[in-house]
Amino acid sequence: MTLDDDLLARAEELTGIKERSALIRDAVELLVRIESGRQLAALGGSDPGAEAAPRSRARA
């Protein structure tokens, strides 16, 4: 695996994580979270078969 040393150094500086394996693990976890969010947002809440969630309000 070839990684940009300047990019890794900048990531270490910003995060304070000095161990390369921990830095790369955190970066991959963040990428997965971001892309998962994008995919979820792309769905746009379009489920025609979904039923509205029950709502209850306290009566005053």
N, CA and C of each residue as an Amber inpcrd file, in Angstrom:
protein
   180
   0.8520000  -1.1570000   0.0000000   0.0000000   0.0000000   0.0000000
   0.9060000   1.2320000   0.0000000   0.6100000   2.1470000  -0.8900000
   1.3730000   3.3870000  -0.9690000   0.5080000   4.5270000  -0.4460000
   1.0270000   5.2470000   0.5380000   0.2880000   6.3530000   1.1280000
   1.1120000   7.6260000   1.0380000   0.4500000   8.7380000   0.8920000
   1.0910000  10.0470000   0.8140000   1.5900000  10.4340000   2.2130000
   2.8990000  10.5270000   2.3740000   3.4790000  10.8410000   3.6870000
   3.0420000  12.2060000   4.2010000   2.9230000  13.1880000   3.3040000
   2.4850000  14.5220000   3.7280000   1.0430000  14.4940000   4.2320000
   0.2060000  13.7330000   3.5500000  -1.1880000  13.6130000   3.9620000
  -1.2920000  12.9190000   5.3180000  -0.5240000  11.8620000   5.5080000
  -0.5190000  11.1670000   6.7990000  -0.0060000  12.0800000   7.9130000
   1.0370000  12.8410000   7.6260000   1.5880000  13.7580000   8.6260000
   0.5520000  14.8120000   9.0120000  -0.1760000  15.3120000   8.0370000
  -1.2230000  16.3120000   8.3080000  -2.3390000  15.6970000   9.1560000
  -2.7340000  14.4620000   8.8280000  -3.7680000  13.7720000   9.5990000
  -3.3030000  13.5370000  11.0340000  -2.0480000  13.1570000  11.2080000
  -1.4950000  12.9690000  12.5560000  -1.5360000  14.2790000  13.3290000
  -1.1750000  15.3610000  12.6560000  -1.1490000  16.6770000  13.2870000
  -2.5580000  17.0990000  13.7250000  -3.5290000  16.8770000  12.8670000
  -4.8990000  17.2970000  13.1650000  -5.5630000  16.4420000  14.2340000
  -5.2870000  15.1510000  14.2360000  -5.9680000  14.2380000  15.1580000
  -5.1940000  13.9540000  16.4330000  -3.8860000  14.1030000  16.3710000
  -3.0580000  13.7390000  17.5120000  -2.7710000  12.2500000  17.5750000
  -3.2530000  11.5000000  16.5890000  -3.0240000  10.0530000  16.5460000
  -1.6730000   9.8060000  15.8820000  -0.7380000   9.2260000  16.6190000
   0.6140000   9.0190000  16.0950000   0.8190000   7.6250000  15.5130000
   0.0420000   6.6630000  15.9720000   0.1870000   5.2950000  15.4870000
  -0.5050000   5.1830000  14.1300000   0.2740000   4.8420000  13.1130000
  -0.2520000   4.8200000  11.7420000  -1.4320000   3.8700000  11.5760000
  -1.3750000   2.6960000  12.1840000  -2.4800000   1.7450000  12.0130000
  -3.7620000   2.2930000  12.6370000  -3.6650000   2.9540000  13.7760000
  -4.8430000   3.5490000  14.4190000  -5.3830000   4.7030000  13.5800000
  -4.4870000   5.4820000  13.0110000  -4.8810000   6.6060000  12.1640000
  -5.6310000   6.1170000  10.9280000  -5.1080000   5.0920000  10.2930000
  -5.7430000   4.5440000   9.0920000  -7.0780000   3.8930000   9.4420000
  -7.1490000   3.1710000  10.5690000  -8.4070000   2.5530000  11.0000000
  -9.4730000   3.6180000  11.2260000  -9.1060000   4.6950000  11.9290000
 -10.0650000   5.7700000  12.1790000 -10.5070000   6.4280000  10.8740000
  -9.5820000   6.5980000   9.9500000  -9.9170000   7.2060000   8.6600000
 -10.8920000   6.3360000   7.8780000 -10.6750000   5.0360000   7.8760000
 -11.5690000   4.1230000   7.1540000 -12.9410000   4.0900000   7.8280000
 -12.9760000   4.0850000   9.1560000 -14.2580000   4.1100000   9.8690000
 -15.0370000   5.3780000   9.5350000 -14.3480000   6.5080000   9.4740000
 -14.9990000   7.7680000   9.1310000 -15.5310000   7.7330000   7.7020000
 -14.7540000   7.2030000   6.7880000 -15.1900000   7.0840000   5.3980000
 -16.4500000   6.2290000   5.2940000 -16.4850000   5.1280000   6.0210000
 -17.6610000   4.2470000   6.0080000 -18.8800000   4.9920000   6.5540000
 -18.7150000   5.7480000   7.6530000 -19.8350000   6.5100000   8.2140000
 -20.3520000   7.5590000   7.2370000 -19.4280000   8.2720000   6.5960000
 -19.8200000   9.3180000   5.6480000 -20.5680000   8.7230000   4.4620000
 -20.0160000   7.6740000   3.8860000 -20.6460000   7.0710000   2.7090000
 -21.9700000   6.4030000   3.0620000 -22.0690000   5.8180000   4.2480000
 -23.3380000   5.2320000   4.6890000 -24.4020000   6.3200000   4.8040000
 -24.0200000   7.4610000   5.3390000 -24.9450000   8.5890000   5.4440000
 -25.3830000   9.0940000   4.0870000 -24.4580000   9.1640000   3.1590000
 -24.8020000   9.6010000   1.7970000 -25.7910000   8.6440000   1.1500000
 -25.5510000   7.3590000   1.3150000 -26.4600000   6.3750000   0.7300000
 -27.8390000   6.4600000   1.3700000 -27.8850000   6.6570000   2.6700000
 -29.1570000   6.7900000   3.3640000 -29.8920000   8.0450000   2.8910000
 -29.1650000   9.1340000   2.7620000 -29.7740000  10.3800000   2.2900000
 -30.2730000  10.2410000   0.8570000 -29.5650000   9.4680000   0.0440000
 -29.9640000   9.2780000  -1.3510000 -31.2890000   8.5340000  -1.4560000
 -31.6210000   7.7450000  -0.4460000 -32.9070000   7.0530000  -0.4480000
 -34.0560000   8.0530000  -0.3500000 -33.7840000   9.1720000   0.2760000
 -34.7440000  10.2600000   0.3410000 -36.0490000   9.9410000   1.0370000
 -36.0610000   8.9440000   1.8710000 -37.2820000   8.6210000   2.5890000
 -38.3930000   8.1180000   1.6800000 -38.0130000   7.4910000   0.6030000
 -39.0190000   7.0560000  -0.3720000 -39.3750000   5.5850000  -0.1860000
 -40.2820000   5.3350000   0.7310000 -40.8090000   3.9870000   0.9260000
 -42.3260000   4.0790000   0.8410000 -42.8860000   3.8630000  -0.3500000
 -44.3240000   4.0380000  -0.5340000 -45.1690000   3.1210000   0.3450000
 -44.6250000   2.0100000   0.7860000 -45.3830000   1.0810000   1.6110000
 -45.3030000   1.3710000   3.0980000 -44.5350000   2.3820000   3.4710000
 -44.3460000   2.6790000   4.8920000 -45.5970000   3.3190000   5.4840000
 -45.8890000   2.9680000   6.7260000 -47.0140000   3.5680000   7.4350000
 -46.4850000   4.6530000   8.3600000 -47.2990000   5.6560000   8.5770000
 -46.9010000   6.7480000   9.4650000 -46.7120000   6.2080000  10.8770000
 -45.7330000   6.7420000  11.5600000 -45.4650000   6.3390000  12.9390000
 -46.5740000   6.8630000  13.8410000 -46.9690000   6.0930000  14.8450000
 -48.0120000   6.5750000  15.7580000 -47.5050000   7.7730000  16.5470000
 -48.3690000   8.7190000  16.7460000 -47.9970000   9.9220000  17.4840000
 -48.9500000  10.0800000  18.6610000 -48.4130000  10.4890000  19.7600000
 -49.2730000  10.7420000  20.9190000 -48.8690000  12.0660000  21.5290000
 -49.8580000  12.7760000  21.9990000 -49.6000000  14.0510000  22.6540000
 -50.2400000  14.0100000  24.0360000 -49.5590000  14.6050000  24.9640000
 -50.1260000  14.7140000  26.3080000 -51.2720000  15.7170000  26.2520000
 -52.3940000  15.3520000  26.8330000 -53.5520000  16.2590000  26.8220000
 -53.4700000  17.1780000  28.0310000 -53.6840000  18.4540000  27.7800000
 -53.5870000  19.4400000  28.8620000 -54.9250000  19.7420000  29.4690000
